[in-house]
Amino acid sequence: MPKFNSTGDSELDDLVERIVEHHATSPQADLLRQIVVSAMKLISDGADRGDMKLINTTLKEMRYSFKVFMPYRRRRKVSVFGSARTPEGHPDYLQAMEFSRMMAERGYMCITGAGNGVMKAGHAGAGAQNSFGVNIRLPFEQTANEVIDGDPKLVNFKYFFTRKLAFIKETHAVVCFPGGFGTHDEGFETLTLIQTGKSYMLPVLFVHPPETGFWNDLDSYIRKRLLPAGMISEEDLHLYLVTDSVERACDEITTFYRRYHSMRYVGDELVMRLESPVSEEDLAQIQAEFADLLVEGGAFRQAPALPDEADDQPIVHLPRLIFRYHRRRYGRLRQLIDRINSFGP
């Protein structure tokens, strides 16, 4: 049985089973049991009230976030970060607004922190109907902007870490416009999660107006300090893009999803879902160019959805590229995705 299926107390175990019994037909009943047991163990572990309040608030915030995003799970979204202090009419504001407008025209929704500045620009460009707000309650400068305020797609968070989780869980791309500590934090945290395999692969962009070159110094620092010192690998440079072109930024995102759809692990195999299969010739090219991503003796193969992917019903029809990935060198994995997207037609 799963490790957390028992509280160690027979009476509590009976109570758990009665609670779970009401949802016995759900495919998530086993996970519900573990959640309930873990909550009960907090008491036997001696957790104080502060710990209990933290767990309670976290669970409530994430549950509500899931509920808000659920109806839109099949629409791609882009998270837009930038300074809350950027005034309307500023080049950063206008560029962020134009970017979000163009992405909405391409069918994407926009997620921002719901504040003013660049965040408001993201919502103004995409329009409220294509916008989500994930607001953080602060004692200063963070109230929801007028575009998203009162919208049912606005979620208010107490904790930064639950808000960060909502951002990365629900998005399909991260775009950072000029901003302060928070913007840099979001950009680098996303890169860290991707580089360590703790997030699925997605485009990360740093965008600025041509006349400012805001992110050029950051890119130069990465290339002149981190790369020569061996703190990152050269292939990690493929995990992000710095650009001053809104159209280039939009193309980077939509091209990423031209053929590549998404990925998941099934056992010890990485399964890439594709919008269309690659040819046998292209598959042979992948094998030759990216054999270094494989567990020794492995190979790339195309196949239908695996039996364990039955829960992927909306995309179960998509072809799969399947291989045993050694789970390192994620910059190189990004190169593989780019290669897959480069094949015609």
N, C-alpha and C positions, 0 to 999 in steps of 0.2 A: 504494500500500500504506500501512497505518497507520504513523504516524511512528516507533513504537518496535518495529517488526517485525524490525529488524535490529540486531545488535550491532556491525556493522562488521568483524567477524572471521568469515571463511567457516567455519572449523572450529567456532566457537561456534554459528554459525547452524545448522550441520548437527546439532549436539547439541540445540539448542532444538527443531528439527523432530522429532527422534527422541523427545524427551520429550512433545511435544504430540501426536504421532502416536497415542499410547496413548489419547487422549481426542478423537480427530478427529471423532467423531460427536456430541460435545457442542455445543450451540448457543453455549457460552461458550469454545470452543476458541481463538478469536481473542484473547479477553481473557487467557486462560491464557498464550498466547504472549507477550503484552506484559508480564505479571507476571514471567515467567521472564527475559525480556530485561532488564527494569529491574533485577532482582536481580543479574544478571551484570554490568551496567554499573556497579554500585557498586564493584566491584573495579577496573575500568579507570578510574573516576573518582578513585580513590585514597581512598575512604572509610576512615576509621580504625575500629578495633574498637568504639569506643563508638557510632559511627553505625550500624555493622552490628548491634550488639546491640539498639539502639533499633528498627530496622526489623524485626528478627527477632521481638522480643517483641510489637510491635504487630500483626504479621501473625498470630502464633499466638493472641493474645488475641481478635482480631476473628474469626478462623476458628472458634474454640471457641464464642464468643458466638453466631455465626450458627447453629452446630450445635444449641445448646441451645434457641434460640428457634424454629427452623424448624418443629417439629411444631405450634406454636401460632400460626403466622403469621396464620391466618384468625380468630383470636379477638381482639377489641379489648382494649386494655390501658390502664391509667392509671398514670403515674409519680407517686409520692407522695414529697414532700420535706419535711423538717422537722428539728428539732434532735435529735441523738443523745443529748442530755443531759436530755431531758424525762422526768421520773419517771412510772412507771405510776400511774394514778389522777389525774394532773393533767388539767385540762380540755382542754388541747391533745391529750393522749394519747387521752382518751376520744372526742373529736370525730373524730380521725383514724381511730380504730378503727371508729366508727360509719359514717363515710364509706366506708371500704373494704368494710365488711360490706354496705352498701346497693348499692355498685357491683357486688360479686360477685353479689348477688341479681339484678342487671340483666344479668348475663352477662359482666361485665368481669373481667379479671385485674389484679393489682396488682404493680407493679414498685417496689421501694425499694432503697436502698443497703445493705440487709441488716444494718444495725447495730441498736442499741437505740433507745430513745426513740420518736419519731414513726415511725421506720422499722419498729420491731417492732410498733407499733400497727397499721400498715398491713397487715402480714402476719397479725397476730392477728385482725383484722377480716375479711379476705378468706379466711383459712384457707390452710394450706400448699398445698393442691391448686390454689388459684387465685393463687399467689404466685410471683414471680421475685425473686431477690436478685442485685444487681450490686455486689459488695463491693469496696472499695479497701483494699489492704494498707498500713496505716500503722503507725508505731512506737508508737502510743497509741490508745486508745479505739475501735478499729474491729475487732471480731471479729463474726462472723455471729451474729445472735440465735438463740435456741433454737427458734424456729418454723421457720426456713429452714435452719438448720445441718444439713449432711449431705444436703440435698435435691438431686436431680439438676438442679433449676432454679436452682441457685446458681452464679454465675460470679465468680471472683476476678480482679481487675485489679491490675496494677502501676502503670499510668499513669492519671491522671485523664482525659486527653483521650480514651483509648479507652473508658473507662467512660462519659463524657459522650456519646460517639457512640452507644453501645449504648442509653442512655436515650432519646435523641431519635429514633433510628432505629426502635425497636421500639414506641414508645408512640403512643397516640391522644389523649392529653390529659396535661397537666402540672398538678399541684395542689401548691401550697406552703402548708404549715401553718407556724406560727411557728418560726423557726429563725435561725441565725447567718449568718456569711459564706457558707458553702456553700449554704444554702437561697436566699439572695438572689442568689448567683451563678447557680444553676441557673435561677431564674425569669427573671432579666434576660437570660441567654444565650439561653434559648428565645425570648423576645420579640425579641431582636436577630436571630436566625436567621429568624424569621417575617417581621419588618419588612423585611429585606433580600432576601427571597425565597430564602434558602439552606436553608429547611426548608419542607415542606408545611404547609398551614394546619391548626391544631389548637387546641382550647380551652386557655387558660392561666388558672388560678384561684388567687387568694390567699384562703385561708380561715382564720378565727379564731373563737374562741368569742365570743358576744355581749358578755360582760362585760369582755373585754380590748381589743377594737378594735385588735388588734396591727398590722394592715396599713393602717389608716385614715391614719396619718401618711405612709406611703409613697405612697398614692394622692393625698393632699393635696399632697405634694411634687411629684409628677408634674404635677398640674394647675396648681399655683401657680408652679412654677419652670420646668419643661421646656416646657410648652405655651405660655405667654405669650412665652417667649424664642424661640419658633420652632424649638426643638430637636426637637420631634415635631409631628405634625399632629393636629388634633382627631379625625380618623378613626382614628388609632392607639389612641385610648382604647378602641376596640371590640376590640382584640386581647387584652384581659384583663378579668377580673371580680374584684372584691373582695366577699366576702360572709361573713356570720356564720351562714349557714344550710346545714346539710349537705344537706337536701333540695333547696335552690336550686342548690347546687353539682352534685349528681347530675343534676338536670334540665338544667342548662346543657350538660353533656356529652352526654347522650342526645338532647337536642333538636338539637344540632349535627349528629348523624348520623341525624336523622329521615328526610330525603330525600337529603341530600348523603352521598356515600360516600367519595370520594377524588378526587385529581387527578394529572395528569401532563402533561408537555409532549410533543407529537408534532410535530417540526419547529418551526415558529414559531407553533403553535397550542396553546392551553391546553385540555385535555380534562378536564371534570368528569364523573365517573361518578355517576349518580343512582340511588337505589333505585327510583324511579318517575319517569316523564316529567312535565313540567309541561304545562299546557294551552296551547293557542295564545294564549288571552287572557293568561295569565300570562307567556308568552314575550314578547308585545308589551309588557307592563308592564316586564319586565326590560330590554328594548331601550330603552324610554323613560327609565328611571331610572338605568341604568348604562352608557349610551353613552360616558361619560367614561373607562371602563376599556378601550375598544377602540382599536386602531390606527386611524388616520384612515380613514374609509370602510368600516370593518368592521361586522360584524353578528353577533349570537348566532344559533346554529342548533342544532337537535336532530338527532341522527343515531345510528345504531348504531356499534359499535366500529369504529375505523379499521383498515385492513389492518396498519399498523405496531403495533397492539395485540394481535397474535396471541399474545404471551407472557402476556397477562392472562387465560388460560383460565378460572380460577375465577370471574371477574367479567366475562367477555367479553359476556355476555348483557345487562348493564345498559345502559340508555339513556345517551347522552352529551349534555352541553351543551358546545358547541365554539365557541371564539372566539379571535381574535388579540388577545392581551392585551399591553399596552405594558410590562408587568413593572416597575411601580412602584405606589406607593399601595396597599400590601398591607392596610392597615386598611380601605380601601374594598372590597377583594376579600372581606374577612371580612363586610362588610355585605351583599354580594351573596349569600354563602352563607346568611346569616341570612334574607334575603328568600326564597330558594329554599325554605328549611325552613318558612317561614310560610304557604306556599300550601297549601290543602286539596286533597283530603282527607288 
